[in-house]
Amino acid sequence: MHIDAPLKSLALRNPELAELVSSATRTAFVATIDLCLDEKVDALLIAGDLYDGDQTSMKTAGFIATQLRRLDEAGIRTFGIRGNHDAESRITKELVFPESVTFFKGSAAAIPLPGLNGRRDVVVHGISFPKPHAPESLLPKFKPPVEGATNIALLHTSLAGAEGHDRYAPCSVADLAGAGFDYWALGHIHKRQVHLDRPAIVMPGIPQGRDINESGAKSVTLITIGDDGAIAIAEHRTSTAQFERVSVDLSGIEDWSEAMRAIGRRLAAERDRTASEHLIARISLIGATSLSWRLRREGDFLRTEAEQQAAIIGNTWIEKVSSACSPSRDAAIDSAGAVAELSQLISEDVLQSDSYRLEASELISELQGALPRELHKMFGSDPASFEKAVAELSQDGALDVIAHLHEADQEPRI
C-alpha cells in the first residue's frame, strides 16, 4: 500500500492534484477494508510494504489501526508480513494492533485460521523481513505445508527480478509451485500478475498507483476456497486515481485553438475508458505541424490550456505535457537559414563533443546528489542508463533553445 508515502513525481505542481495523489493510498486502503466487510471475508492478507520505513508520523499508524479495528469488530482476522519498506520503522515498533491482527516475525510461522468449523482447514504461513534487505531466498525457511489443509503462504519477493524493483528474497515461480502450498500471496512488485492458477500464485500489485510508471487501474485480489479446496481468483479495483500516458496526434493541424480542441477530444476519450474515479494524464503531442516550435516554446501556456480542457471534462488532471511534434514541410522551408544552420551545429557538433557530455554529466550528477534518495533513479540506475538520461536531457534542452531562436527569427525587423 505504501500508505502516506511521499509523492514520487516532481511534475505534480498542481496543489489540488498533489493532495489527491497523496491521499489516494488511504482511500484505496479504506476501499480494501470496505470490500472485506462487504464480502464477509475470513481474513485480510497483507504481503508487505503497508507503509514506508522512513515514515515517523504516528498519524499514519493511527489511521492503519483504526481501519484494522473495523475488521476486528466484524470478526475478520488480519495476517501480514513486513517487506523491505516497513521492516524497521518507528511505526512498526510502536503501532498497537487489535488482537485479531497477526504480523509474522522474522522467523517463519504457520497459524491455523480459526472459526472455519465444518469447512476445510486453512493454515496461513508467513515470514517477515527482519531487516530492509533480503538478498537470499526465504523459501527454505518456511514451515512445511499442513497435510489435509489449504495452505496459504505470504511472501515479499522480487521473484526472478522485475524492472524498476530492487532484488529481494529472490526465487522462481517454479520454486513456489513446487513448495506444496495451495496459494501464494506475494508482495513487492507493483504490477498485478497471476503467475499460476494451480497452485494459485498471485502478485496483486499496488492497490493505488503513485506515479506515471504505475499506470492503469489498480486492485486487490479476492480468493475463495471451495469445499473441495479449489481456489477461485477475482480482481477488485481499489484505485481512486489512475495514471495514464495519452498521445495526441496533431498532424496537419495549423491552428492553436484547434490543437487544444484535439487535446480535449483525446482526453475525453481516455476519460471514458478510465475505470477509476480520476484520470491523471501525461500528454505527449506528436505529428508534423507548423505549431511544433510554438508548442515547445510556450510550455507553461500549453499546460494551462490542457488543464482547462481537463477541467471541462471533469475528474481529469494533467500530470505533464510534452511535445515531440516536428515541423510540417512548409514550416521547415520557412525556417531555413541561420537558425537551421545553428540547429545542425548544435545537434552534430556540440551535443556529440566529449567536453560537452562531460560537463553535462557533472551538472546532472550534482543535481542528482541534491535530490531525495528516492528520486535518484530518475536519472538511471547504472552508468549506461545515466549516460542515456544525460543525452535525452541535452537533446530536449537543445530543442528548447532552438524553439526560442525560431521565435526571435520570426519577429518583424524594422
N, C-alpha and C positions, 0 to 999 in steps of 0.2 A: 504493500500500500504506500509506503514512504509518506505517511501522514505528516503534514505540516513541513515537509522538506522544502528548502529554499528553491526558488524558481531557477531553472537551468538555462533559460533563454534570456539573452541580453536585449532581444528585439521587442520584448513586451513593454513598450514605452507608454501605452495607454493605461492609466491607473485603474480604470474600471476592469479592463481585461486582466491586468495583473492580479487584481483582487479575485476575479472569477477563477483564474487558474490556481491561485494559492489556496482557495477554499474548496476546490473541486475534489481533492483527495478525501477530505472529511465527508463531503456529500456522497462520494462513492462508498465509503465505509458505512455510512448510515443506510444507504440503499442495500448493502450486503446484509446488514442486520435485519432490515425490514424483510428481505427475501427469506431469511432463516425463519422469522416469525410467521410469515405468510404460508410457507411450505411446511411448517411444524417439523423442522428437521431434528434429528437426534444430536447432531454435533456440527460445529463450525471448525474447519481446519485452516490454520494459518501457517504457510510454509516459509516464513522468514521475511525480514525487512518490513515489519509492520510500521516502523518509523526509522529515522536515520540516527546513527550512534552519536553524532556530534551535536544533537539537539539537547538542550538543557531545560527547556520550558516545561514546567510541570502542568501547564495548561493542556499540553498535548497528552500527558499521562492521564489527567483528569477526564479529558474527552474520551480516551480509549476505555477507561474504567467504567464510565457511565454507559457507554454502548454495550460493553460486555455484560454489564449488570442487567440490561434489558433481556439478554438471553438467559441469564441466571434465573431471573424471575419467572421465565417461561419454562424452566426445567431443561434448558438446552445446554449441553456441555460445549466447552471450547478447548481445542488442543492446538498448541502452537510450538514452533521451533524458532530459534534465533538464527538469522542469517549473517552475512558479512557486515551489514549496516547496523544491526541492532544487537550484535553480540555483546558489546561492552558499552554501557552508557549510564548516565545518572538515572535516566528513566527506568532502565532495566533493573537497577538496584533498588529504587525507591517506590516503584509502582506496586500498589496493593490490589490484587485481583480478588474477585469473588471465589468461593471455594470450588465452584464448578469449572474454573479455568485452570488448565494444566499446561505449563510451558516446560518442555523437556530440557533436561540439563545437558552438560557436555558429555555425558555417558549415555549410551543407548538404553531405552526402557520400552517395555511392552505393557499397555494398560487396557484391560477389558472395558468395553463400553457398557455401562450399567443400564438397566431399565429395558432390556430387549427380551424379556421373558416370552417364550412361545415363538421366538424368531431365531434365526441363525445367529450364533455368537459372533461378535465383532471385536477384534483386538486392534488397537491403534499403536503403531510403533513410531519412534522418532528419536532424533539426536540433534542437539543444537551445536552451533559453532561456539566453542569455548573462548575463542579469540577471533578477531576480524578476518584472519587469514586461515584458509584450509587448503593447503597445496596438495594434499593426498586424498584419495578416495575414502569416504566414510562408510562405504557399503560393508566392508568386512567387520565393522563394529556393531552392526545391527544384531539384535537377538533373533533367533530363528523363528520362522512363522509358526503359529499355533495350529496344530492339526485339527481339522474339523471346523475351523472358524474362518470367517472372512478377515483377512489380514490387510490392514491399511497402513501404509508407511509414508511418513513425511520426510522430505529431504530437500535441502537447499543446495543446488548444484548447477554448474555451468554445462553439465553433460560433457560432450566431447569438445565444447568450445562454441562460442557464438560471437558474431561481430558486434562490437560495442559493449561487450561484457567481459569483465576480468575472469580469469580461470579460478574456479573454486570447487572443491570436492569433486574432481573430475571422475566421470565414469561413462560408460556407453549405455545406450538403450538395451543392447543385448545383455549387458551385465544385470540391469534391473529386471529384465524379463526372466532371466534365469535364477533369480533370487528366491522365488517361491511365494512372493506376495501377490495379492489379488488386485490391489490398487496402489499406485504411486502418485501421491500429491506432491508435486515438485514446485520449487520456487527459484528465483534469481533472474531468469531470462524473461524480459518484459513482453515478448511476443507469444501469443497463445498458440499452442500446438498439441494436438492429440497424437502422441507418438505410436501408441498401440491401443487396440480395443481389448485384447485378451492376452496377458493381463492388461488392465487399463493403466496406461502411463500418460499422465496429463500435466503439461506445463500450462497453467491457466493464464499466464501473462499478468500484466499490471491492470488493476481494475479501473484506473484513470490515467490516461496519458498526460505527460507533463511538458512535452515539447514536440516539435515537428518530427523528430525521429521516433516518436511513439504515436504515430498517426493511426487513424481509424477508430471505430467504436471499440470500447474495452469492456471486459466482462469478468464474471466469476463462473465457476463450474459447479453444477449441482449433480451429485451422483445418487442413484437409487439402487439399493441392493435387493434383488428379488429373493423369494423364498428358496430358490434353487442356487442362490449365490451369484447369479448373473448380475452384472453391473451395467446400468444404463447411464449414459453421459449426456448432460444437457447444458448448453451455454445460456447464461442470463446476463444481459447488458447492465452495466452499472455506471458507465461514464456519463457525466452530465455535459462535458465539453469534449469536442472531437477535433483534433488537428488534422488538416488535410492540405496536400500540395495541389494547387489549382493553376493549370496552364491556360492562358488566354492567347489565342492566335489573332494578331492584329494585321495580318497580311492584307494589303490593299487598302487599308483604312488610312485616310489622309486628314481627317478632321478630328480635333481633340475631343470634342463632345461625343462624337460617335464612338471613339475609342473608349471613353468612360462608360457609355451605354453597353458596349460589348463586354466590358468587365462586369457590369451589373447583371447582364443576362447569364454570363458564365457562373457567377456567384449564386444566382437564384437556382440554376440547375443543380449545382453542387449541394445547395441547402436542401433541396427536395430529396436528394439521395442520402443525406446525413441522418443516421439513426439517433444520435444523441441530441439533447435539447439545444446545445450551442455548437455552431461551426466556427472554428478558428482557422483561417485560411492563410497560407503562404502563397502569394500570387507571383507567377512567373510569366512575363509577357514575351511572346515570341513572334516571329514573322517579319517580312520585309515591309517597311512603311517609312514614309517621309518624316514621320514623327519620332524616329528612332533616337536622334540626338537629344531632342527636347525631353523625351521620356526619361532619359538617363540624367539629363541636366537638372530637371525640376523634380527631383525625387520626393522632397517634402510635400510639394503641391500634389504630386501624383498620389501619394499615400493618403492625403486628406480627401481627395476626390474618391478614392477607393473606399475609404471609411464611410463617406456619405452614401455611396451605393449600398454598402453593407447595412447601414442604419435603415435604409428604406426597406430592405428585405426583412430585417428583424432577426434577433438572436444569431447574428453573423458578425464576426470580428476579423480584423486584419492583423495578422502577426507580422507580416513583412511583404513588401512589394519590390520586385527587381525586374529589370528589363534586359532581355537578351535579344532585343529586336535589332535587325540590320537595316541599313538604309535601302530604300527602294531604288530601282535603277535610275529614275530621274533625279532623285536626291543625291545619289552617288556622283552623277555627272555634274550637278550644280556645285558640289563640294570639292571638285578637283582644283588643285592649285597648291598654295603654300601649306595649308593645313593638311592636305593629303600627303604631301611630302614629309611633313613633320611627323605625321602619324606613322608612316612607313619607317622613318628613322627610329622612333621610339620602339616599335614592335621588333624590328630586325636588328637593331644595334644596341640600344640602351638596355632593354629587358633581357637580352641574351648575354650581356657582358658579365664576366666573373666579379668585377668590382661592385657592380650594382647588386647582384644577387647576394654577395657577402654583406653589404651594408643593410639591405632589406632584411636579411635573416637576423642580423644583430638587433635591429629595431624591433622586430616581431618577438624575438626571444626576450627582450627587455619588457615588452608589453605583457607577454605570457607570464613572466615572473611576478608581475604586479596584480594579476587576476587571482580570484579564489581558486583553490586547488581543483574543485570540481569542473572548472571551465578550461583547464589546461588542454584537454583533449580536442578542443575545437580547432586547434592548430595541428592536429595529428598526434598519433601515439608512438611513432618511431621516426627515424631520420628521413625515410623515403616519403612518408605522408606529410611530414613537416615541410620538406622541400616542395612538395606539390601544393601545399597551402600557401606558401610564400609566392609561388609562381601565379596561382589563381588570384591572390590579393593584388599582386603587382599588375597583372593584366587588367583587373577590374578598375584599379586606380588610374591606370593609363587611359582607359576608355572614358573615365570621368573627366580627366584633363582635356582630352580631345573634344569631348562634348561641349565644354565651355569655350574652347577655341573656335569651334564651329559657330557658337553664338556671337562671338566677337567678330568673326569673319563676315557674318551676315548683317552686321549693323551698318546703317547708311553712312556714307562718307561725304563730307562737305568740303 
